[in-house]
Amino acid sequence: MGVKGFQDYIEKHCASAVVPVELQKLARGSLSPVLVPRPSLSLHPSQGLSLANNVTLCCHLPRLAAWVWLYQERGWSYNKGKEKEQDAAEFSFVSTLREHAGRYRCQYQVSWSVGASEKSDPVELVLTDHSYSPPSISIHPEQGVEMGTNITIRCWNKDYGATFLLHKDGSSAPIKHQDPSGGGAAKFTFLAVTPADSGTYRCSYRLRGYPFVSSPRGDSVMLEVTPTAALSGGSEPPICMPPVMDGWLRVCIQSAWGLWLATGTPKHLDPTGAVEQSCANLVMALVRGFVAALVFGLGVFFVIDARSLWIRRDDNCAAITSISLEVAEKAITPVPKYPFSVLLIHCFLF
């Protein structure tokens, strides 16, 4: 009879009865719906399905529910209700047909007093039809390529109006697809490839009108991306210096660079981290250059200071010698004459 019919019955046969406010709101449709979490949908097995295989779609419920629906996009729906509340519902197809292929979502309802949940995220059921001929594939350039090279993979078949898909071994979903252009072929271009693009590639196609029925995957091609060649053993990375620099600073940095090379420069740089290694080397060279410049400056300072000390000692020695001669001339008692070597020792001591 429903809530609205129950309210009409009460008003007609029991005019003096009082209907609860919440029941009146529910009958008028003004009661706010209770929000329930969205379910999730999974496919078992998840890939590699062909026509006539058995497949199960499982709707996982975050709350116990009494009713569960499975919807096929642009198609039909399945309804599953149980007297006992459940936390999951399975929908199985035995010996799948073309009509079973498609995109699915599920939905549930906890009870008649609570609204239905939102629909789950979609899950695609793709079936392989082995009556389709596998597509052909080619790659250019064919041999191993270096990083940064552009490569092209071409797929084709004898049928027109097909959507081509490019698969990489190890990936569950196609990595690229190309809508039909009427030529029966598709080109997939990779710009500036890296070692991450290395792998085995295959093609498949889906005819117009059956977007979830696929051909078998065809033959494979191998893409091998080699890292950029390392610097030769005899060459070293150049040091970067501004075009205008004081001569002494340039000499110090170059001296520090030579010292750094002598203390052990890595001869082979890792190609994947060449930029980072070059920056680290430059920073290390600048630090060592600063230390070398400091040591050089201290050395110059000590040399100049020692030279001035020697000059002062020479002046003192000359003064002492002249005084000694004057005293010797004025003295009454004759002063014994010492050899010249003794005088020199006296100068150094004072």
PyMOL commands that set and color helices and strands:
alter all, ss='L'
color gray80, all
select helices_A, chain A and resi 2-13+21-28+98-100+195-197+247-262+271-330+340-349
alter helices_A, ss='H'
color red, helices_A
select strands_A, chain A and resi 40-44+55-72+77-93+102-109+123-125+127-128+136-140+145-146+151-156+162-168+176-178+185-190+199-207+213-214+221-223+225-226
alter strands_A, ss='S'
color yellow, strands_A
deselect
rebuild
show_as cartoon
